[in-house]
Amino acid sequence: MDQASRTLLELGQAPELYRYPAAELLPLHLAAADAVVAERRQQVPILDRRAREAGVDRISRKSDLVPLLFPHSTYKSYPASFVEKKRWKDLARWLTTLSTDDVTGVDFDGVADEDEWVDRLRENGHFVIATSGTTGKCSFLRHSAEDRARKVDAFARQLGWPFARADGSRSYFWLGPHVGVNSATDAANLGASLWSTPDNAFFLTDERLRLTDISRLAAMRRRMADGQATPGEIAAFERQQQARSAALYPGIDAFIDRLLDRRNEKLSISGTWAQHLLVRDRARERGIPDGAFHAETIVSAGGGIKNVALPDDYQEQVAQFYGDVVRTGTYGMTEMFQLMNRCEKLRYHIPPGLLPLVLDQSGETLLNTEDVSGQVVEGRFAFVDFAITGRWSGTITSDRVQFDTAEQCLCGRPGPTILDTITRYQTGDDTIGCAGTIDGYIRGALAS
């Protein structure tokens, strides 16, 4: 790792890691970006080709990075046939095109599905993590062993900021499964190890969250939405979902009852909005009033709203149920290690080792340049995470953000910050200009 990147990560070790003005960090960000791009070009030929064709030789300003960023969809750009026909060696070849190390030497004999493919890679020193595949196709991202250690370190420093420290003193309740290779289960297990002890960490189910099941579920929902599924297929799908829910429901009751029985203790509770509403409904069945939780309980809620019917005021209902507890907030994603924590004024702060970039909707023009200080710019969020070495970390997301370039946040800490108004670009609007180019590079690499 280059010295500038190392310095930025060391700045994030301070007890108050969000205390550095953007002007102070910018020279380090540019030096680190220049060094990282130079190194990754030697390791990831697709990045090198992109840099040559874009005419980018050095990173001297933030806009130089824009043509080099990979769209989030790049990490699921493999041909679907690689999974459907169990071409695991070819899938490894695809992953190698996006990684700083060759993973094709792994023996995939006996691998039956995506989950076992990731398991086999992990057994051989490649910590691959997957997204949930809610679009019907999973993303796969490789971490090096050093990356893994840095992610654990980042979580340890940032979880709970600025309201509490994850010191192992609470009972931890994750409203979901903890076995699996996707990013949600990874975050759940990291949270459990930091907030609690093994004896006081509880999960909704020990059943493995399988990528194959999630992908099939998403694919069927997409076919139903497009009108392509037959009535027979829909009926069979609904029966299968009802059977799975019926098998799991007694476990849900027991899990929620355990959580409610400990409501007078300091807890850490994390889950989706729909899951928190299930806790509320069970509490009402038991006659437990709103606001019955320990004041130092930490509640984290987010996500889980796709394809789920929720009331318009679901966030307000969850807040009313838990009452006056601690509500931490983080903004992050599978593609990054370092979290952006929400302060007392509901603004997300950026750690020193993360370079934030706000682009126009097409992902081609930088909006948060140095000459817009003091303005709030709205656009597509992108970043470079200097903690990641297992791949090129420059990424364009599907998120629309409002980015406040002011020198100081309303909480008094140095800016910039991201407002708590983050949304996703809809499918029709989520077209990133360079996506076809990068995908073309990958197809060419696989064909060679």
Buried (B, 14 or more C-beta within 10 A) or exposed (E): BBEBBEBBBEBBEEEEBBEBEBEEBBEBBBBBBBBBBBBBBEBBEBBBBBBEEBEBEEBEEBBBBBBBBBBBBBBBBBBEEBBEEBBBBBBBBBBBBBBBBEBEEBEBEEBEBBBBBBBBBBEEEBBBBBBBBBBBBBBBBBBBEEBBEBBBBBBBBBBBBBBBBBEBBBBBBBBBBBBBBBBBBBBBBBBBBBBBEEEBBBBBBEBBBBBBBBBBBBBBBBBBEEEEBEEEEEEEBEEEEEEEEEEBEEEBEEBBBEBBEBBEEBBBBBBBBBBBBBBBEBBEEEEBEBEEBBEBBBBBBBEBEEEEEBEEEBBEBBBEBBBEBBBBBBBBBBBBBBBBBBBEEBBBBBBBBBBBBBBBBBBBBBBBBEEBBEEBBBBBBBBBBBBBBBBBBBBBBBBBBBBBBBEEBBBEBBBBBBBBEBEEBEEEEBBBBBBEBBBEBBBEBBEE
